[in-house]
Amino acid sequence: MPDHLDTARKAIDDQLTSLRDEIQRLEAAQAALAGGRAGRRPVGRPRGSGKARAGTRRKRRSASPTRADQASELVTANPGITIPELAQRMGIKQNYLYRVLPTLQKEKKVVKRGKGWHPATSS
């Protein structure tokens, strides 16, 4: 008979352990859904960073030459070059150039003909 009691106690202990684990998972899910982050700081600015004061904006460091300058030089050296080719030669992603080249076109530095880009002076 003691064998049956031990088996029943073990089954109950296993079930309780499983239920405790489930309670912890459910409480964590509930906290996540409520937006709470128990024991953690809220997401946002790091401590001590404060808000930027008026007139104290940081200036961007200008890389010389800029990506736009590099792109313009490559277009001048390789008329008809495409954005994927430019990105590969510059070692950057294409999506950045899809913003830079139209700006260069507005500044009348480059012109788009078909899929390729050409220097504005060689019309």
Biotite code that builds the C-alpha atoms (Angstrom):
import biotite.structure as struc

atoms = struc.array([
    struc.Atom([0.000, 0.000, 0.000], chain_id="A", res_id=1, res_name="MET", atom_name="CA", element="C"),
    struc.Atom([2.818, 2.493, 0.724], chain_id="A", res_id=2, res_name="PRO", atom_name="CA", element="C"),
    struc.Atom([3.853, 2.128, -2.905], chain_id="A", res_id=3, res_name="ASP", atom_name="CA", element="C"),
    struc.Atom([0.522, 3.579, -4.099], chain_id="A", res_id=4, res_name="HIS", atom_name="CA", element="C"),
    struc.Atom([0.734, 6.481, -1.651], chain_id="A", res_id=5, res_name="LEU", atom_name="CA", element="C"),
    struc.Atom([4.255, 7.386, -2.776], chain_id="A", res_id=6, res_name="ASP", atom_name="CA", element="C"),
    struc.Atom([3.165, 7.294, -6.413], chain_id="A", res_id=7, res_name="THR", atom_name="CA", element="C"),
    struc.Atom([0.137, 9.510, -5.672], chain_id="A", res_id=8, res_name="ALA", atom_name="CA", element="C"),
    struc.Atom([2.274, 12.024, -3.700], chain_id="A", res_id=9, res_name="ARG", atom_name="CA", element="C"),
    struc.Atom([4.818, 12.201, -6.503], chain_id="A", res_id=10, res_name="LYS", atom_name="CA", element="C"),
    struc.Atom([2.077, 12.771, -9.081], chain_id="A", res_id=11, res_name="ALA", atom_name="CA", element="C"),
    struc.Atom([0.607, 15.576, -6.950], chain_id="A", res_id=12, res_name="ILE", atom_name="CA", element="C"),
    struc.Atom([4.047, 17.190, -6.452], chain_id="A", res_id=13, res_name="ASP", atom_name="CA", element="C"),
    struc.Atom([4.742, 17.033, -10.183], chain_id="A", res_id=14, res_name="ASP", atom_name="CA", element="C"),
    struc.Atom([1.359, 18.607, -10.957], chain_id="A", res_id=15, res_name="GLN", atom_name="CA", element="C"),
    struc.Atom([1.933, 21.414, -8.399], chain_id="A", res_id=16, res_name="LEU", atom_name="CA", element="C"),
    struc.Atom([5.362, 22.165, -9.877], chain_id="A", res_id=17, res_name="THR", atom_name="CA", element="C"),
    struc.Atom([3.858, 22.312, -13.345], chain_id="A", res_id=18, res_name="SER", atom_name="CA", element="C"),
    struc.Atom([1.080, 24.629, -12.171], chain_id="A", res_id=19, res_name="LEU", atom_name="CA", element="C"),
    struc.Atom([3.569, 26.970, -10.432], chain_id="A", res_id=20, res_name="ARG", atom_name="CA", element="C"),
    struc.Atom([5.572, 27.236, -13.659], chain_id="A", res_id=21, res_name="ASP", atom_name="CA", element="C"),
    struc.Atom([2.382, 27.968, -15.597], chain_id="A", res_id=22, res_name="GLU", atom_name="CA", element="C"),
    struc.Atom([1.387, 30.663, -13.074], chain_id="A", res_id=23, res_name="ILE", atom_name="CA", element="C"),
    struc.Atom([4.769, 32.369, -13.516], chain_id="A", res_id=24, res_name="GLN", atom_name="CA", element="C"),
    struc.Atom([4.449, 32.319, -17.320], chain_id="A", res_id=25, res_name="ARG", atom_name="CA", element="C"),
    struc.Atom([0.897, 33.704, -17.165], chain_id="A", res_id=26, res_name="LEU", atom_name="CA", element="C"),
    struc.Atom([1.881, 36.474, -14.731], chain_id="A", res_id=27, res_name="GLU", atom_name="CA", element="C"),
    struc.Atom([4.764, 37.473, -16.990], chain_id="A", res_id=28, res_name="ALA", atom_name="CA", element="C"),
    struc.Atom([2.452, 37.548, -20.009], chain_id="A", res_id=29, res_name="ALA", atom_name="CA", element="C"),
    struc.Atom([-0.091, 39.607, -18.091], chain_id="A", res_id=30, res_name="GLN", atom_name="CA", element="C"),
    struc.Atom([2.575, 42.123, -17.060], chain_id="A", res_id=31, res_name="ALA", atom_name="CA", element="C"),
    struc.Atom([3.817, 42.389, -20.641], chain_id="A", res_id=32, res_name="ALA", atom_name="CA", element="C"),
    struc.Atom([0.309, 43.026, -21.946], chain_id="A", res_id=33, res_name="LEU", atom_name="CA", element="C"),
    struc.Atom([-0.320, 45.629, -19.266], chain_id="A", res_id=34, res_name="ALA", atom_name="CA", element="C"),
    struc.Atom([2.864, 47.438, -20.301], chain_id="A", res_id=35, res_name="GLY", atom_name="CA", element="C"),
    struc.Atom([4.518, 46.775, -16.994], chain_id="A", res_id=36, res_name="GLY", atom_name="CA", element="C"),
    struc.Atom([8.117, 45.697, -16.897], chain_id="A", res_id=37, res_name="ARG", atom_name="CA", element="C"),
    struc.Atom([8.435, 44.270, -13.424], chain_id="A", res_id=38, res_name="ALA", atom_name="CA", element="C"),
    struc.Atom([11.791, 45.093, -11.894], chain_id="A", res_id=39, res_name="GLY", atom_name="CA", element="C"),
    struc.Atom([13.055, 47.047, -14.904], chain_id="A", res_id=40, res_name="ARG", atom_name="CA", element="C"),
    struc.Atom([13.295, 50.690, -15.807], chain_id="A", res_id=41, res_name="ARG", atom_name="CA", element="C"),
    struc.Atom([10.795, 51.942, -18.369], chain_id="A", res_id=42, res_name="PRO", atom_name="CA", element="C"),
    struc.Atom([11.953, 52.202, -21.954], chain_id="A", res_id=43, res_name="VAL", atom_name="CA", element="C"),
    struc.Atom([13.142, 55.659, -22.990], chain_id="A", res_id=44, res_name="GLY", atom_name="CA", element="C"),
    struc.Atom([16.031, 57.972, -22.438], chain_id="A", res_id=45, res_name="ARG", atom_name="CA", element="C"),
    struc.Atom([18.832, 56.713, -20.225], chain_id="A", res_id=46, res_name="PRO", atom_name="CA", element="C"),
    struc.Atom([19.171, 58.209, -16.779], chain_id="A", res_id=47, res_name="ARG", atom_name="CA", element="C"),
    struc.Atom([20.780, 61.600, -16.655], chain_id="A", res_id=48, res_name="GLY", atom_name="CA", element="C"),
    struc.Atom([20.422, 62.315, -20.347], chain_id="A", res_id=49, res_name="SER", atom_name="CA", element="C"),
    struc.Atom([17.745, 64.969, -19.837], chain_id="A", res_id=50, res_name="GLY", atom_name="CA", element="C"),
    struc.Atom([16.128, 66.798, -22.686], chain_id="A", res_id=51, res_name="LYS", atom_name="CA", element="C"),
    struc.Atom([18.183, 68.898, -25.054], chain_id="A", res_id=52, res_name="ALA", atom_name="CA", element="C"),
    struc.Atom([17.925, 72.570, -24.160], chain_id="A", res_id=53, res_name="ARG", atom_name="CA", element="C"),
    struc.Atom([17.053, 75.212, -26.720], chain_id="A", res_id=54, res_name="ALA", atom_name="CA", element="C"),
    struc.Atom([20.138, 76.348, -28.596], chain_id="A", res_id=55, res_name="GLY", atom_name="CA", element="C"),
    struc.Atom([22.259, 73.400, -27.495], chain_id="A", res_id=56, res_name="THR", atom_name="CA", element="C"),
    struc.Atom([21.661, 71.068, -30.415], chain_id="A", res_id=57, res_name="ARG", atom_name="CA", element="C"),
    struc.Atom([24.606, 68.940, -31.249], chain_id="A", res_id=58, res_name="ARG", atom_name="CA", element="C"),
    struc.Atom([26.107, 69.491, -34.640], chain_id="A", res_id=59, res_name="LYS", atom_name="CA", element="C"),
    struc.Atom([26.555, 66.521, -36.889], chain_id="A", res_id=60, res_name="ARG", atom_name="CA", element="C"),
    struc.Atom([30.094, 65.655, -37.635], chain_id="A", res_id=61, res_name="ARG", atom_name="CA", element="C"),
    struc.Atom([30.651, 66.173, -41.329], chain_id="A", res_id=62, res_name="SER", atom_name="CA", element="C"),
    struc.Atom([32.591, 63.368, -42.873], chain_id="A", res_id=63, res_name="ALA", atom_name="CA", element="C"),
    struc.Atom([34.869, 64.524, -45.597], chain_id="A", res_id=64, res_name="SER", atom_name="CA", element="C"),
    struc.Atom([34.007, 63.643, -48.245], chain_id="A", res_id=65, res_name="PRO", atom_name="CA", element="C"),
    struc.Atom([30.316, 63.041, -47.600], chain_id="A", res_id=66, res_name="THR", atom_name="CA", element="C"),
    struc.Atom([28.411, 60.113, -49.066], chain_id="A", res_id=67, res_name="ARG", atom_name="CA", element="C"),
    struc.Atom([26.738, 62.505, -51.489], chain_id="A", res_id=68, res_name="ALA", atom_name="CA", element="C"),
    struc.Atom([30.154, 63.739, -52.627], chain_id="A", res_id=69, res_name="ASP", atom_name="CA", element="C"),
    struc.Atom([31.370, 60.163, -53.041], chain_id="A", res_id=70, res_name="GLN", atom_name="CA", element="C"),
    struc.Atom([28.284, 59.258, -55.055], chain_id="A", res_id=71, res_name="ALA", atom_name="CA", element="C"),
    struc.Atom([28.681, 62.345, -57.240], chain_id="A", res_id=72, res_name="SER", atom_name="CA", element="C"),
    struc.Atom([32.338, 61.518, -57.916], chain_id="A", res_id=73, res_name="GLU", atom_name="CA", element="C"),
    struc.Atom([31.475, 57.922, -58.825], chain_id="A", res_id=74, res_name="LEU", atom_name="CA", element="C"),
    struc.Atom([28.719, 59.085, -61.189], chain_id="A", res_id=75, res_name="VAL", atom_name="CA", element="C"),
    struc.Atom([31.176, 61.487, -62.847], chain_id="A", res_id=76, res_name="THR", atom_name="CA", element="C"),
    struc.Atom([33.788, 58.748, -63.200], chain_id="A", res_id=77, res_name="ALA", atom_name="CA", element="C"),
    struc.Atom([31.240, 56.124, -64.369], chain_id="A", res_id=78, res_name="ASN", atom_name="CA", element="C"),
    struc.Atom([28.395, 57.729, -66.358], chain_id="A", res_id=79, res_name="PRO", atom_name="CA", element="C"),
    struc.Atom([25.330, 55.479, -66.489], chain_id="A", res_id=80, res_name="GLY", atom_name="CA", element="C"),
    struc.Atom([26.111, 53.786, -63.191], chain_id="A", res_id=81, res_name="ILE", atom_name="CA", element="C"),
    struc.Atom([23.108, 52.347, -61.352], chain_id="A", res_id=82, res_name="THR", atom_name="CA", element="C"),
    struc.Atom([22.255, 52.607, -57.674], chain_id="A", res_id=83, res_name="ILE", atom_name="CA", element="C"),
    struc.Atom([23.079, 48.932, -56.960], chain_id="A", res_id=84, res_name="PRO", atom_name="CA", element="C"),
    struc.Atom([26.496, 49.412, -58.578], chain_id="A", res_id=85, res_name="GLU", atom_name="CA", element="C"),
    struc.Atom([27.089, 52.619, -56.618], chain_id="A", res_id=86, res_name="LEU", atom_name="CA", element="C"),
    struc.Atom([26.104, 50.938, -53.361], chain_id="A", res_id=87, res_name="ALA", atom_name="CA", element="C"),
    struc.Atom([28.455, 48.037, -54.020], chain_id="A", res_id=88, res_name="GLN", atom_name="CA", element="C"),
    struc.Atom([31.396, 50.318, -54.819], chain_id="A", res_id=89, res_name="ARG", atom_name="CA", element="C"),
    struc.Atom([30.723, 52.539, -51.799], chain_id="A", res_id=90, res_name="MET", atom_name="CA", element="C"),
    struc.Atom([30.145, 49.585, -49.493], chain_id="A", res_id=91, res_name="GLY", atom_name="CA", element="C"),
    struc.Atom([26.758, 50.833, -48.285], chain_id="A", res_id=92, res_name="ILE", atom_name="CA", element="C"),
    struc.Atom([23.129, 49.780, -48.667], chain_id="A", res_id=93, res_name="LYS", atom_name="CA", element="C"),
    struc.Atom([21.116, 50.839, -51.701], chain_id="A", res_id=94, res_name="GLN", atom_name="CA", element="C"),
    struc.Atom([18.229, 52.404, -49.766], chain_id="A", res_id=95, res_name="ASN", atom_name="CA", element="C"),
    struc.Atom([20.472, 55.255, -48.630], chain_id="A", res_id=96, res_name="TYR", atom_name="CA", element="C"),
    struc.Atom([21.349, 56.127, -52.214], chain_id="A", res_id=97, res_name="LEU", atom_name="CA", element="C"),
    struc.Atom([17.685, 56.198, -53.210], chain_id="A", res_id=98, res_name="TYR", atom_name="CA", element="C"),
    struc.Atom([17.464, 59.266, -50.948], chain_id="A", res_id=99, res_name="ARG", atom_name="CA", element="C"),
    struc.Atom([20.815, 60.852, -51.795], chain_id="A", res_id=100, res_name="VAL", atom_name="CA", element="C"),
    struc.Atom([20.705, 60.777, -55.601], chain_id="A", res_id=101, res_name="LEU", atom_name="CA", element="C"),
    struc.Atom([17.374, 62.611, -56.019], chain_id="A", res_id=102, res_name="PRO", atom_name="CA", element="C"),
    struc.Atom([18.808, 65.323, -53.773], chain_id="A", res_id=103, res_name="THR", atom_name="CA", element="C"),
    struc.Atom([21.884, 65.531, -56.002], chain_id="A", res_id=104, res_name="LEU", atom_name="CA", element="C"),
    struc.Atom([19.537, 65.716, -58.992], chain_id="A", res_id=105, res_name="GLN", atom_name="CA", element="C"),
    struc.Atom([17.694, 68.690, -57.434], chain_id="A", res_id=106, res_name="LYS", atom_name="CA", element="C"),
    struc.Atom([21.070, 70.356, -56.885], chain_id="A", res_id=107, res_name="GLU", atom_name="CA", element="C"),
    struc.Atom([21.711, 69.772, -60.619], chain_id="A", res_id=108, res_name="LYS", atom_name="CA", element="C"),
    struc.Atom([24.820, 67.686, -59.962], chain_id="A", res_id=109, res_name="LYS", atom_name="CA", element="C"),
    struc.Atom([23.534, 64.468, -61.546], chain_id="A", res_id=110, res_name="VAL", atom_name="CA", element="C"),
    struc.Atom([20.836, 63.465, -64.029], chain_id="A", res_id=111, res_name="VAL", atom_name="CA", element="C"),
    struc.Atom([18.933, 60.196, -64.315], chain_id="A", res_id=112, res_name="LYS", atom_name="CA", element="C"),
    struc.Atom([18.555, 58.657, -67.766], chain_id="A", res_id=113, res_name="ARG", atom_name="CA", element="C"),
    struc.Atom([16.817, 55.317, -67.857], chain_id="A", res_id=114, res_name="GLY", atom_name="CA", element="C"),
    struc.Atom([18.174, 53.263, -64.967], chain_id="A", res_id=115, res_name="LYS", atom_name="CA", element="C"),
    struc.Atom([21.564, 54.957, -64.898], chain_id="A", res_id=116, res_name="GLY", atom_name="CA", element="C"),
    struc.Atom([22.843, 58.162, -63.376], chain_id="A", res_id=117, res_name="TRP", atom_name="CA", element="C"),
    struc.Atom([24.977, 60.618, -65.331], chain_id="A", res_id=118, res_name="HIS", atom_name="CA", element="C"),
    struc.Atom([26.853, 63.798, -64.419], chain_id="A", res_id=119, res_name="PRO", atom_name="CA", element="C"),
    struc.Atom([24.683, 66.871, -65.072], chain_id="A", res_id=120, res_name="ALA", atom_name="CA", element="C"),
    struc.Atom([27.364, 68.526, -67.225], chain_id="A", res_id=121, res_name="THR", atom_name="CA", element="C"),
    struc.Atom([27.402, 65.709, -69.822], chain_id="A", res_id=122, res_name="SER", atom_name="CA", element="C"),
    struc.Atom([23.883, 66.167, -71.223], chain_id="A", res_id=123, res_name="SER", atom_name="CA", element="C"),
])
